[in-house]
Amino acid sequence: MHFGKRECLQQKINHKDSGQTEWVIGMFFILILSVVLYTQLRIASFQVTGMYLEDALAASDLASALIDVEAYGKTRKVWIPDAQTAYQIYREAVRENLGLDETWVCTDSTLIDGQVEIADYVIYNVDGNLVTMQRLDASGNICEQYTAARRSMRAPNGLPIEKTGIYSEIRFPVRGPFGITFWAHKGKLVDIAVEEGD
């Protein structure tokens, strides 16, 4: 038998392919880093917006706290007697404090990306050991009302009702990462109280 010489093809190492792999990995790393940084910036923006909205809601709640001054002067009882008028004042205050136009759309779309809605508005009148709760609907009509023991009643955000106060909540669209829009809620309970010795 005659075995012929076989020639082995010499493989050449292509250094160009190695450089392309490093380039692809580098670009992938930069892309991931960019996504993480963008997400962190959006989260920080949401936190700042949340604090701003909380302050705006607190100011709006306080604006609508129309207490009965005569009853307060005689008995030092803090009481909000006219829920419907309080709600109308609250609506105007929210619109002004958030910079909303007539259609309730925020003029600054970096904060809120669409129309704002009032999700909840509740007045808590405390008289001794009892709390009278009045919830108003979007039209400003009382849709729920009852009285319960002060220690047993809690606001929708879970805080106990100790003093006469107002809880309000708004919902609004927010543009998240990658252009995804979702609905966010922000609520605030404000106590209208008198400190002892005043």
Backbone hydrogen bonds, N-H to C=O, Kabsch-Sander energy under -0.5 kcal/mol:
donor,donor_aa,acceptor,acceptor_aa,energy
3,F,1,M,-0.7
4,G,2,H,-0.6
8,C,6,R,-0.6
11,Q,9,L,-0.5
14,N,12,K,-0.6
15,H,13,I,-1.0
17,D,14,N,-0.6
18,S,14,N,-1.0
19,G,15,H,-1.6
20,Q,16,K,-1.7
21,T,17,D,-1.9
22,E,18,S,-1.8
23,W,19,G,-2.0
24,V,20,Q,-2.4
25,I,21,T,-2.5
26,G,22,E,-2.4
27,M,23,W,-2.4
28,F,24,V,-2.4
29,F,25,I,-2.3
30,I,26,G,-2.2
31,L,27,M,-2.5
32,I,28,F,-2.4
33,L,29,F,-2.5
34,S,30,I,-2.4
35,V,31,L,-2.2
36,V,32,I,-2.3
37,L,33,L,-2.5
38,Y,34,S,-2.6
39,T,35,V,-2.4
40,Q,36,V,-2.3
41,L,37,L,-2.3
42,R,38,Y,-2.2
43,I,39,T,-2.3
44,A,40,Q,-2.3
45,S,41,L,-2.2
46,F,42,R,-2.5
47,Q,43,I,-2.1
48,V,44,A,-2.1
49,T,45,S,-2.5
50,G,46,F,-2.5
51,M,47,Q,-2.0
52,Y,48,V,-2.3
53,L,49,T,-2.8
54,E,50,G,-2.2
55,D,51,M,-2.1
56,A,52,Y,-2.2
57,L,53,L,-2.6
58,A,54,E,-2.3
59,A,55,D,-2.4
60,S,56,A,-2.0
61,D,57,L,-2.9
62,L,58,A,-2.3
63,A,59,A,-2.1
64,S,60,S,-1.5
65,A,62,L,-1.1
66,L,64,S,-2.0
67,I,65,A,-1.3
68,D,79,W,-2.4
69,V,67,I,-1.1
72,Y,68,D,-2.2
73,G,69,V,-2.7
74,K,70,E,-1.9
75,T,71,A,-3.0
76,R,71,A,-0.5
76,R,72,Y,-2.0
77,K,71,A,-0.8
78,V,76,R,-0.5
79,W,77,K,-0.7
83,A,81,P,-0.8
86,A,82,D,-2.0
87,Y,83,A,-2.3
88,Q,84,Q,-2.0
89,I,85,T,-2.2
90,Y,86,A,-2.3
91,R,87,Y,-2.6
92,E,88,Q,-1.8
93,A,89,I,-2.5
94,V,90,Y,-2.9
95,R,91,R,-2.2
96,E,92,E,-2.3
97,N,93,A,-3.1
98,L,94,V,-2.2
99,G,96,E,-0.8
100,L,95,R,-2.7
101,D,105,V,-2.2
104,W,101,D,-1.8
106,C,114,G,-1.3
107,T,99,G,-1.9
109,S,107,T,-0.7
111,L,108,D,-1.4
112,I,108,D,-1.5
113,D,173,P,-2.7
114,G,112,I,-0.6
116,V,104,W,-3.2
117,E,171,R,-2.7
119,A,117,E,-0.8
119,A,169,E,-2.1
120,D,169,E,-1.9
122,V,167,Y,-3.1
123,I,134,Q,-2.7
124,Y,165,G,-3.2
125,N,123,I,-0.6
125,N,132,T,-2.6
126,V,124,Y,-0.6
127,D,130,L,-2.7
130,L,127,D,-1.7
131,V,148,A,-2.9
132,T,125,N,-2.8
133,M,131,V,-0.6
133,M,146,Y,-3.1
134,Q,123,I,-2.4
135,R,144,E,-2.9
136,L,121,Y,-2.5
137,D,141,N,-2.7
140,G,137,D,-1.8
143,C,135,R,-2.6
143,C,141,N,-0.6
144,E,135,R,-1.4
146,Y,133,M,-1.6
148,A,131,V,-2.3
150,R,129,N,-2.9
152,S,149,A,-0.9
153,M,149,A,-0.8
153,M,150,R,-0.8
155,A,159,L,-3.1
158,G,155,A,-2.4
161,I,153,M,-2.3
162,E,160,P,-0.7
165,G,124,Y,-2.3
166,I,190,V,-2.4
167,Y,122,V,-2.6
168,S,188,K,-2.2
169,E,120,D,-2.5
170,I,186,K,-2.5
171,R,117,E,-2.7
172,F,184,A,-2.2
174,V,182,F,-2.9
176,G,174,V,-0.7
176,G,180,I,-4.2
179,G,176,G,-1.2
180,I,177,P,-1.4
182,F,174,V,-2.4
184,A,172,F,-3.1
186,K,170,I,-2.3
188,K,168,S,-2.5
190,V,166,I,-2.8
190,V,188,K,-0.5
192,I,164,T,-4.0
193,A,191,D,-0.7
198,D,195,E,-1.8
